[in-house]
Amino acid sequence: MTVGLLGWFIYTRQEDLLQMPGYLQRVGFGSAAALLSLEFLFLLLVAQSNRLVYRSIGVRNRLFDQLQLLLAAGTIERLLPSAGAAGMGSYVWLARRRGIDVSDSVKMTATTFVLGYAQIVPLLLIPIFYMDTFHLPPEQSKLLIGISAGFVILVIGLAAWIGSKEMNSRIEKWAWLSRFPRVLAGIGPIHDHVRLSWRRRRKLVAPLLFLWALYPVRIAMLWVCFRAFDSTVSLPLILTGYSVTILISFLTFLPTTLGVFELTMVGTLSALGVATDLATAVTVLYRLVTYWSPIPFGLLSWWNLQRRSGA
């Protein structure tokens, strides 16, 4: 699927992509350094958020170890696109080799999954504020916001139900579940973890704040991308373009997958009035930094984690 979407992006934007060498030659050292520094800050914020989630369940580890786990797992997911399965699986496996119990890593990934949905709440508000400024189609905008908000409410509501006492009484009435003992064995720990997370919900505020802090970093990166091509656009346009891009691609359940993000961002920026060749150039530069540049460091992190675990 990823290859097909990427191929479609190249096919539909081939004329704009032919201009990319000329555009990329205009990117100076200062712009490249700023983008790479902001990407490093982004990764540090995600690693610290993961570290605080682990701490909420009683597992302590170093920020550097979390950064390596994040880079290594992210690289596996980029090289073997699987809607997050390869990334999460390799993360749990590598964490186990670093002495973190599998059950703790599963709890951490489950918690960050729910936090990830809560993370997009600020993005739901931005298109509302700038709907008239950029003449966004009101019906489509409201539908997009409504569906995205529905997903957020659904996931948080499902997590709340899993942690409720009512769930246990309902499951006891479902006789057909007795045929799946492994499912029943897994439901209990998940139920207990959700209840524990609710009791320690104050400890999850900080990880969520770190995730919300990612958006200013991404907005700053897009601004640098535009400036790298000697183009000045308004901050509201970047805010709206990024928010709508994330919300649209979010509905595909593959929000950062290669092909999905590129198609969505170019289309969104173009709809907001940015020339298609410039929108394509900004998207390509942005993705070179956010998607491709971490891969060499991820491979190095994978090797280092393997080497240290085998020592």
Steps between C-alpha positions, in 0.01 A plus 500: 500500500779741593682434173179558306425829675857618452482405133174691464658805663793486256266449203268787587784741585759398243515846340554667838749232606711570192562846645621360835876505421478874438299556815722286725814681377358813659498344847788660690708361784314710756161365396625141496659539844182656641282219363727226634519670840121527518465133400738403781292707744187324373653158565615606847147610590349169384769302686437699819124443467559124468737510794239669719236244398737223606559684827125514561496117515811483718767441234797738501744536214729758346396755242784386274372141506149617411638710216686198360192278531291763324750542216556127451129409504412794277762393246363145489152639436631725223686216330218248554177704486228311689260760643707512818517124570870462410591811697313399814616140479866595463464759778368239745767249391788747533368627834497142630865463402568816701345340809146640472233235546279430199182561700627843605581591139157383386340715770713794388407463133130461589514817708680699231242377247222664701712810565562519125129549441478759778801666338304618195242692703673841445500436124121472502472865605733665248288448183200642690684826572630545144210354302389841375853638455593239239147441370503135603184318385287516816314173452813296420695668779231428756476140378878453528509649850195301607633165378844563655342604830284189481807279476654674802181457705467136386853401605491685832151366568610146417795535737266626773263206443786247511597637839146500638348242733215458253739341251573205728131433559428520127785265409376242750171490306673441165515121498662489156817659643566184700615341173789749487697453823794708380272796434346463846848475655602824331188701586562489875845668494379762250203578726727531803746722310227740386369531855853556630562763231182681601607504864837640389353729234687802633823328404380484139446876472871567448539242217196652325643851535823381340297357210314829460837677495581310179264717296688830543816314394336369183350841421844658540646239263244581233572870540874430451417293189312792346778742594758267345332565163485877563126483547316670782157369599289593799510301821120439485544340156769262632291420809191429292688305234675278754185444708282406203777275362531309826123471546441373145787251507399405855173360365697252289650353822839556328565866589874507432527219246702564186266610222199582718661801664654635179177485302304659782743782574552605137125496440426695818765769443388538138139540612613777737653694212861379490634431149512126434873498415581685824263278702671193353847639574410584861346156551801317351750700711289454813478124446869467417571630849215344699474162326837418345767680705440295822560168319885495520480586872233234546722234345786613723269486803386149403861384475592664831202353686579156361867533589430616854238231564740234382784628716 
